[in-house]
């Protein structure tokens, strides 16, 4: 896995690499894929489906999160193809009780991409970002996300506080040094 380095364009953006993936800051080129996902039934576990306007604003928040916090969800791409297949990474709204690692996949499911990207993100938040802990807030009916969290070594923390917007979600805590 490669660590955060300036991207090939030489600007201030950062990238992470894995064996098969390149993770980069999301940008305008990813808006159509994100809006398509957030307006679809596939987004039900993350508050959707949304109207196109709300989906666009949600994606704009993902992009702006980087400027406000210095980190955010990474656009997941297969190396050699700059098309975003998902968003995975740190998510820290001011009303979240803890720092979260979140994920949504637009496409490419069943190939291990989410696991590969999430492993890199867990390592990044505990090393480069120096987070003391990280959780994932997961809808109780989202079996795929629960399996991913468990595969990453995260364990259910029934006593953890939940975001007010998702009072019935499950909280999975990511251990340091496992991913």
VOVOMAR-721455 format. One record per residue: x, y, z of N, C-alpha, C, O, CB in turn; residue in three letters. Coordinates in steps of 0.05 Angstrom, whole numbers, plus 5000, padded with zeros to 4 digits. Last residue first. Glycine has a CB too. Layout:
N
X,Y,Z,X,Y,Z,X,Y,Z,X,Y,Z,X,Y,Z,ala
...
This chain:
179
4876,4925,5210,4870,4926,5181,4895,4923,5164,4893,4923,5140,4856,4951,5174,unk
4900,4929,5261,4889,4903,5251,4886,4903,5221,4892,4883,5208,4862,4898,5265,unk
4917,4977,5285,4936,4957,5277,4926,4930,5267,4941,4911,5266,4953,4952,5300,unk
4861,4990,5326,4886,4999,5315,4903,4974,5307,4903,4954,5321,4901,5018,5334,unk
4794,4969,5309,4818,4968,5326,4842,4979,5311,4843,4977,5287,4823,4939,5336,unk
4734,5003,5302,4757,4992,5287,4781,4992,5306,4789,5013,5316,4763,5009,5262,unk
4669,4987,5322,4693,5000,5329,4717,4986,5315,4720,4962,5317,4697,5001,5360,unk
4604,5000,5299,4627,4981,5298,4653,4996,5302,4658,5016,5289,4627,4966,5270,unk
4540,5008,5319,4566,5022,5319,4588,5000,5320,4589,4984,5338,4569,5041,5344,unk
4478,5011,5284,4498,4996,5299,4524,5011,5298,4530,5025,5278,4501,4967,5288,unk
4424,5059,5291,4446,5046,5277,4463,5029,5296,4462,5032,5320,4463,5066,5262,unk
4384,5088,5313,4381,5059,5314,4404,5044,5299,4402,5020,5296,4355,5050,5303,unk
4393,5142,5305,4392,5132,5332,4392,5102,5334,4398,5091,5355,4369,5143,5347,unk
4416,5181,5265,4414,5151,5262,4414,5138,5289,4432,5123,5295,4438,5141,5244,unk
4418,5233,5281,4405,5227,5256,4400,5197,5251,4383,5190,5235,4420,5239,5233,unk
4451,5230,5326,4422,5236,5330,4406,5229,5304,4383,5221,5306,4418,5265,5337,unk
4497,5176,5326,4489,5203,5316,4459,5206,5319,4444,5188,5316,4497,5206,5286,unk
4507,5141,5389,4500,5142,5361,4494,5171,5352,4486,5187,5368,4476,5124,5355,unk
4556,5116,5434,4536,5136,5427,4532,5136,5397,4550,5132,5382,4544,5164,5437,unk
4565,5047,5451,4575,5072,5439,4551,5091,5433,4529,5082,5427,4590,5066,5413,unk
4550,4998,5470,4549,5021,5488,4557,5048,5476,4554,5068,5489,4567,5015,5512,unk
4560,4961,5430,4532,4966,5437,4529,4991,5455,4508,5002,5457,4520,4942,5450,unk
4601,4954,5383,4603,4968,5409,4575,4978,5416,4567,5000,5409,4623,4992,5407,unk
4626,4902,5345,4602,4916,5353,4607,4928,5381,4616,4915,5399,4578,4897,5354,unk
4690,4910,5315,4672,4896,5333,4649,4914,5341,4652,4938,5343,4686,4885,5358,unk
4732,4902,5258,4716,4919,5275,4696,4901,5291,4687,4880,5282,4700,4940,5259,unk
4759,4873,5221,4767,4869,5249,4751,4886,5268,4756,4886,5292,4796,4875,5252,unk
4742,4873,5170,4763,4893,5176,4773,4890,5205,4792,4903,5213,4753,4921,5171,unk
4700,4839,5175,4723,4829,5160,4747,4848,5165,4770,4839,5165,4717,4828,5130,unk
4664,4873,5200,4675,4850,5215,4700,4839,5201,4719,4831,5215,4654,4828,5218,unk
4653,4909,5158,4664,4919,5183,4677,4896,5199,4700,4899,5209,4643,4932,5200,unk
4631,4873,5121,4655,4887,5115,4668,4897,5140,4693,4894,5144,4649,4911,5096,unk
4584,4856,5148,4605,4837,5141,4632,4850,5135,4653,4841,5143,4596,4820,5117,unk
4558,4906,5150,4565,4892,5175,4587,4872,5169,4607,4870,5184,4541,4879,5187,unk
4549,4914,5096,4567,4932,5110,4576,4920,5137,4599,4924,5146,4553,4959,5115,unk
4514,4871,5085,4540,4873,5071,4559,4892,5085,4583,4885,5088,4535,4884,5042,unk
4469,4882,5118,4486,4858,5123,4513,4860,5109,4533,4851,5120,4471,4833,5113,unk
4436,4928,5142,4456,4928,5121,4477,4906,5126,4499,4911,5136,4470,4956,5120,unk
4402,4934,5184,4394,4916,5163,4414,4914,5140,4409,4900,5121,4367,4925,5152,unk
4425,4973,5217,4423,4945,5227,4415,4925,5206,4421,4901,5209,4404,4944,5250,unk
4472,5016,5188,4443,5009,5190,4442,4979,5198,4456,4962,5186,4428,5014,5163,unk
4529,5037,5222,4518,5020,5202,4488,5013,5208,4481,5006,5230,4534,4993,5200,unk
4585,5074,5231,4556,5074,5238,4542,5059,5216,4542,5068,5193,4545,5103,5243,unk
4647,5057,5253,4630,5058,5230,4602,5056,5240,4595,5037,5255,4637,5035,5209,unk
4701,5092,5287,4678,5074,5286,4666,5075,5258,4672,5093,5242,4657,5083,5308,unk
4765,5099,5317,4748,5103,5294,4725,5083,5296,4728,5060,5304,4764,5100,5267,unk
4814,5134,5357,4795,5113,5352,4779,5119,5328,4778,5142,5319,4777,5108,5377,unk
4853,5173,5351,4855,5154,5374,4836,5131,5372,4841,5109,5383,4849,5170,5400,unk
4886,5187,5289,4861,5185,5305,4865,5166,5328,4879,5146,5326,4838,5175,5287,unk
4928,5202,5255,4933,5198,5284,4907,5199,5300,4907,5210,5322,4952,5219,5294,unk
4933,5208,5201,4914,5226,5215,4916,5224,5246,4907,5241,5260,4886,5221,5206,unk
4973,5168,5191,4976,5196,5181,4958,5215,5197,4968,5236,5205,4970,5197,5152,unk
4949,5124,5226,4977,5132,5224,4979,5161,5216,4987,5178,5232,4991,5114,5203,unk
4894,5118,5228,4909,5112,5252,4938,5120,5250,4951,5123,5271,4907,5083,5259,unk
4878,5130,5176,4867,5146,5198,4883,5142,5224,4885,5160,5241,4838,5140,5203,unk
4907,5091,5147,4913,5119,5143,4902,5136,5167,4916,5154,5176,4900,5129,5118,unk
4884,5042,5161,4912,5047,5167,4918,5077,5166,4933,5087,5183,4930,5032,5146,unk
4832,5052,5141,4836,5047,5170,4865,5052,5177,4871,5066,5197,4828,5018,5178,unk
4845,5057,5086,4834,5080,5101,4838,5076,5131,4846,5095,5145,4804,5084,5095,unk
4861,5006,5072,4880,5028,5069,4871,5052,5085,4887,5066,5097,4882,5036,5039,unk
4813,4978,5083,4838,4971,5097,4858,4994,5096,4870,5002,5116,4851,4946,5086,unk
4780,5002,5045,4775,5007,5073,4799,5000,5090,4805,5013,5110,4751,4991,5083,unk
4801,4980,4997,4802,5009,5002,4799,5015,5032,4813,5031,5043,4780,5023,4986,unk
4791,4925,5006,4818,4935,5000,4820,4964,5006,4840,4973,5018,4825,4929,4970,unk
4735,4925,5013,4753,4916,5034,4781,4927,5030,4793,4936,5049,4753,4885,5035,unk
4718,4944,4963,4711,4959,4987,4729,4951,5010,4738,4968,5025,4681,4953,4995,unk
4738,4904,4928,4748,4932,4927,4742,4947,4952,4759,4962,4962,4736,4946,4903,unk
4719,4853,4923,4737,4859,4945,4748,4887,4945,4766,4893,4961,4760,4840,4944,unk
4681,4845,4886,4708,4841,4877,4729,4847,4899,4753,4845,4894,4713,4860,4853,unk
4630,4858,4901,4636,4830,4898,4664,4824,4889,4671,4801,4884,4617,4817,4879,unk
4620,4918,4864,4615,4902,4887,4621,4872,4881,4618,4863,4858,4586,4904,4898,unk
4624,4956,4824,4647,4940,4830,4644,4922,4854,4664,4912,4865,4670,4957,4834,unk
4592,5018,4846,4594,4994,4829,4619,4978,4838,4633,4986,4856,4597,5002,4798,unk
4589,5051,4890,4571,5056,4867,4570,5032,4849,4549,5025,4838,4581,5081,4851,unk
4591,5040,4958,4602,5031,4932,4581,5037,4911,4558,5028,4913,4610,5001,4933,unk
4609,5076,5015,4588,5070,4996,4602,5061,4970,4621,5074,4962,4568,5095,4992,unk
4630,5083,5082,4634,5073,5055,4608,5070,5041,4588,5063,5052,4648,5046,5056,unk
4668,5114,5137,4644,5107,5122,4650,5096,5095,4673,5099,5085,4625,5130,5120,unk
4692,5121,5198,4701,5111,5172,4676,5101,5158,4663,5082,5167,4724,5089,5174,unk
4684,5176,5243,4674,5152,5229,4690,5146,5205,4701,5164,5192,4645,5156,5222,unk
4691,5200,5308,4701,5200,5281,4695,5174,5268,4699,5152,5279,4732,5206,5280,unk
4630,5209,5346,4658,5200,5343,4666,5203,5313,4649,5207,5296,4661,5171,5353,unk
4581,5236,5344,4594,5232,5370,4623,5223,5368,4639,5229,5386,4579,5212,5386,unk
4570,5289,5298,4575,5260,5301,4589,5256,5328,4607,5271,5335,4593,5248,5278,unk
4565,5342,5288,4546,5330,5307,4549,5300,5309,4532,5287,5321,4518,5338,5298,unk
4604,5355,5250,4607,5366,5277,4587,5354,5297,4592,5355,5321,4604,5396,5276,unk
4625,5296,5213,4608,5319,5217,4609,5329,5246,4615,5313,5264,4579,5313,5209,unk
4669,5263,5190,4669,5274,5217,4651,5298,5219,4661,5320,5227,4697,5281,5225,unk
4695,5210,5159,4671,5226,5158,4667,5236,5186,4662,5221,5205,4645,5210,5147,unk
4744,5177,5119,4736,5192,5143,4712,5209,5139,4709,5222,5118,4760,5208,5153,unk
4719,5130,5069,4739,5145,5084,4728,5159,5109,4706,5153,5118,4751,5165,5067,unk
4698,5121,5003,4705,5108,5028,4724,5126,5043,4744,5136,5031,4717,5079,5023,unk
4657,5115,4948,4669,5134,4967,4674,5120,4993,4655,5108,5004,4650,5160,4971,unk
4663,5086,4882,4652,5089,4909,4666,5111,4924,4684,5124,4914,4656,5063,4924,unk
4684,5088,4833,4666,5066,4838,4655,5066,4866,4639,5049,4874,4681,5039,4833,unk
4703,5138,4788,4697,5132,4816,4677,5109,4817,4656,5109,4805,4686,5156,4831,unk
4749,5130,4737,4721,5130,4744,4716,5121,4773,4725,5100,4781,4705,5111,4724,unk
4801,5126,4719,4795,5147,4739,4765,5149,4746,4757,5168,4759,4805,5173,4729,unk
4840,5072,4714,4813,5081,4705,4804,5101,4726,4799,5093,4749,4792,5057,4702,unk
4886,5059,4738,4886,5060,4709,4860,5069,4697,4858,5075,4673,4893,5033,4697,unk
4858,5027,4792,4882,5039,4781,4882,5036,4751,4877,5015,4740,4907,5026,4793,unk
4792,5043,4805,4810,5021,4797,4834,5034,4784,4830,5050,4765,4795,4999,4778,unk
4778,5088,4858,4780,5082,4829,4797,5058,4826,4816,5053,4841,4791,5106,4814,unk
4741,5122,4905,4755,5097,4900,4754,5092,4870,4733,5093,4857,4741,5073,4915,unk
4750,5182,4936,4738,5170,4912,4754,5145,4907,4779,5146,4903,4737,5190,4888,unk
4747,5186,5007,4763,5184,4983,4746,5172,4960,4730,5154,4965,4789,5167,4988,unk
4719,5230,5053,4715,5205,5038,4732,5207,5012,4733,5227,4999,4685,5201,5031,unk
4771,5267,5087,4744,5261,5078,4743,5235,5064,4762,5220,5062,4733,5283,5061,unk
4808,5323,5114,4806,5295,5106,4777,5291,5097,4760,5309,5100,4813,5275,5129,unk
4805,5375,5130,4831,5365,5121,4832,5335,5113,4853,5324,5107,4851,5369,5143,unk
4757,5399,5141,4769,5382,5162,4797,5372,5154,4811,5361,5172,4752,5358,5167,unk
4741,5432,5099,4734,5439,5126,4750,5424,5147,4755,5434,5169,4705,5435,5130,unk
4759,5406,5053,4768,5433,5059,4763,5441,5087,4778,5457,5099,4755,5453,5039,unk
4731,5356,5057,4761,5358,5056,4771,5385,5063,4790,5388,5079,4770,5350,5027,unk
4678,5371,5054,4688,5360,5079,4719,5361,5080,4730,5367,5101,4679,5331,5083,unk
4666,5383,5001,4673,5405,5019,4685,5395,5046,4699,5410,5059,4650,5422,5024,unk
4652,5332,4982,4675,5346,4971,4685,5368,4990,4709,5370,4995,4667,5359,4943,unk
4607,5321,5014,4630,5302,5014,4655,5317,5004,4677,5314,5016,4624,5277,4996,unk
4575,5363,4999,4584,5362,5026,4608,5343,5029,4627,5349,5043,4561,5353,5045,unk
4564,5347,4947,4579,5372,4951,4590,5373,4979,4612,5383,4984,4561,5397,4945,unk
4532,5302,4958,4558,5299,4946,4576,5324,4950,4599,5321,4956,4556,5292,4916,unk
4488,5330,4978,4502,5311,4994,4530,5306,4984,4549,5305,4999,4486,5284,4996,unk
4473,5360,4932,4482,5374,4956,4497,5355,4975,4517,5363,4988,4459,5387,4971,unk
4457,5317,4900,4479,5334,4891,4490,5349,4916,4515,5351,4919,4470,5354,4870,unk
4414,5297,4930,4437,5280,4924,4461,5296,4917,4484,5291,4925,4430,5260,4902,unk
4379,5341,4927,4391,5333,4953,4415,5315,4950,4434,5317,4965,4369,5319,4971,unk
4369,5339,4871,4381,5363,4884,4393,5356,4911,4415,5366,4917,4360,5384,4888,unk
4346,5288,4863,4371,5295,4850,4385,5320,4864,4409,5320,4867,4367,5301,4821,unk
4326,5261,4927,4319,5275,4902,4346,5282,4889,4367,5283,4903,4301,5301,4908,unk
4350,5197,4952,4347,5226,4954,4337,5237,4927,4339,5224,4906,4373,5240,4962,unk
4332,5135,4981,4341,5151,4959,4333,5180,4963,4312,5187,4975,4329,5140,4933,unk
4380,5148,5034,4367,5152,5008,4343,5135,5005,4335,5121,5024,4387,5147,4986,unk
4409,5137,5081,4390,5159,5081,4376,5164,5055,4360,5183,5053,4405,5183,5088,unk
4439,5092,5072,4453,5116,5079,4435,5141,5075,4444,5162,5067,4478,5119,5061,unk
4408,5050,5055,4421,5047,5081,4437,5072,5090,4447,5073,5112,4440,5023,5080,unk
4390,5066,5004,4371,5065,5026,4385,5063,5054,4374,5074,5073,4353,5041,5023,unk
4417,5067,4957,4426,5085,4978,4409,5085,5003,4412,5101,5021,4427,5114,4967,unk
4392,5035,4920,4416,5024,4933,4426,5042,4956,4442,5033,4972,4439,5021,4912,unk
4354,5065,4896,4345,5049,4919,4369,5037,4934,4367,5031,4957,4327,5026,4910,unk
4386,5128,4878,4377,5101,4873,4368,5087,4899,4374,5096,4921,4399,5084,4860,unk
4409,5176,4888,4381,5177,4880,4369,5149,4876,4346,5146,4870,4378,5193,4855,unk
4461,5162,4900,4445,5172,4922,4415,5176,4914,4399,5180,4932,4456,5199,4931,unk
4480,5144,4848,4478,5126,4871,4458,5137,4892,4440,5122,4900,4506,5123,4884,unk
4476,5191,4817,4462,5167,4809,4459,5147,4832,4438,5135,4835,4477,5153,4785,unk
4510,5224,4847,4482,5230,4846,4466,5206,4837,4444,5201,4848,4477,5254,4826,unk
4559,5196,4837,4549,5200,4864,4519,5206,4864,4504,5194,4879,4564,5222,4878,unk
4564,5201,4781,4563,5175,4793,4551,5176,4821,4535,5159,4829,4591,5162,4794,unk
4565,5258,4776,4544,5242,4763,4541,5214,4775,4519,5205,4781,4550,5239,4733,unk
4612,5273,4806,4585,5282,4814,4563,5264,4801,4544,5256,4815,4580,5311,4806,unk
4663,5265,4792,4650,5243,4806,4620,5249,4812,4606,5232,4822,4664,5237,4831,unk
4685,5312,4772,4682,5289,4753,4667,5265,4766,4659,5247,4751,4709,5280,4744,unk
4691,5344,4817,4668,5348,4799,4663,5325,4780,4640,5319,4773,4671,5373,4783,unk
4719,5296,4864,4717,5322,4851,4693,5323,4832,4677,5305,4832,4743,5328,4835,unk
4752,5266,4921,4730,5267,4901,4729,5295,4889,4737,5315,4901,4703,5260,4913,unk
4820,5248,4926,4798,5266,4934,4777,5266,4912,4783,5266,4889,4809,5295,4938,unk
4831,5178,4914,4837,5206,4911,4814,5223,4922,4792,5213,4927,4843,5213,4881,unk
4860,5116,4908,4840,5131,4923,4849,5160,4922,4872,5167,4929,4837,5121,4953,unk
4867,5063,4866,4877,5090,4871,4854,5104,4885,4831,5106,4875,4886,5104,4845,unk
4878,4992,4871,4862,5016,4872,4878,5041,4875,4900,5041,4886,4842,5014,4894,unk
4907,4945,4876,4890,4948,4852,4876,4975,4850,4864,4981,4829,4869,4927,4852,unk
4941,4952,4920,4949,4935,4898,4933,4940,4873,4944,4940,4851,4946,4906,4905,unk
4932,5022,4932,4933,4994,4942,4942,4978,4918,4949,4989,4897,4905,4985,4953,unk
4945,5091,4949,4944,5069,4930,4944,5042,4945,4956,5039,4966,4968,5070,4910,unk
4920,5156,4956,4928,5131,4969,4927,5110,4948,4910,5111,4930,4911,5124,4994,unk
4935,5225,4946,4925,5200,4937,4935,5178,4955,4956,5180,4967,4933,5195,4907,unk
4917,5295,4952,4932,5271,4961,4919,5247,4948,4896,5247,4940,4931,5269,4992,unk
4928,5361,4924,4911,5337,4930,4929,5314,4938,4953,5313,4932,4894,5330,4906,unk
4958,5403,4908,4956,5398,4937,4940,5373,4944,4939,5365,4967,4945,5421,4951,unk
4989,5379,4848,4975,5399,4864,4974,5389,4893,4987,5370,4901,4947,5404,4852,unk
5013,5343,4813,5030,5360,4829,5016,5381,4846,5028,5399,4856,5049,5373,4811,unk
4989,5304,4785,4986,5331,4775,5003,5351,4790,5006,5374,4781,4956,5339,4775,unk
4996,5258,4817,5014,5262,4794,5011,5290,4782,5030,5300,4769,5008,5242,4773,unk
4989,5280,4886,4981,5266,4863,4998,5273,4839,5013,5293,4840,4951,5272,4857,unk
5032,5270,4943,5019,5288,4923,5012,5273,4898,5026,5255,4890,5039,5312,4916,unk
5010,5215,4984,5031,5229,4970,5018,5249,4951,4994,5245,4944,5050,5210,4954,unk
4997,5169,5033,4987,5194,5021,5011,5209,5009,5030,5215,5024,4972,5211,5041,unk
5028,5106,5015,5017,5125,5034,5010,5151,5019,5016,5154,4996,5036,5131,5057,unk
5011,5044,4983,5025,5069,4983,5012,5089,5003,4987,5088,5007,5026,5081,4955,unk
5017,4977,5000,5000,5000,5000,5018,5025,5000,5037,5026,5015,4981,5000,5024,unk
